[in-house]
């Protein structure tokens, strides 16, 4: 990757895009931060809707291509920096399981957690992408129990995604703080990139709050 091949990263603190920022730091990727102040509603203004009509973060621009959707961004970035060894190569036997756990997050875990948080009846098994909540969660925890990471001994971009997601969902009591989950979260959150992004996001969040207050004063 050329030295000046910078990634434009659209981000708002304390959102799903915090995980993408952690991944960028883990990869040592050159990126230009485009902060979206969600406290001030910037995600719903024309400037950002022109980037992502869904008004969501994260989003990245790279080499003229726009990539949205968290899992797609993780796959793209981890493959872009093979030297970081956070994505198994195409001919690696772990490649299939790696993709499985990335996609499982978006196709099964998130829908199940949202249904539970909203106290919605998910519907019949044949119509629900995750089947049922308990089976969905047990499938995940059974894999985590094999540890220390989803693919075994080596961390991958999938762990950055899941570590971030499980930190937030256990914090808000959407997922039970089972020992296997707590131990896994502890391993991921002990990484320097997580601490760095936590500090950066705290500062950015304070700046966004101050800007919102100034605008309404």
Secondary structure, 3 states (H helix, E strand, C coil): CCCCCCEEEEECCCCCHHHHHHHHHHHCCCEEEEECCHHHCHHHCHHHHCCCCCCCCCEEEECCEEEECHHHHHHHHHHHCHHHCCCCCCCCCHHHHHHHHHHHHHHHHHHHHHHHHCCCCCCCHHHCCCCCHHHHHHHHHHHHCCCCECCECCCCHHHHHHHHHHHHHHHCCCCCCCHHHHHHHHHHHCCHHHHHHHHHHHHHHHHHHHHHHHHHC
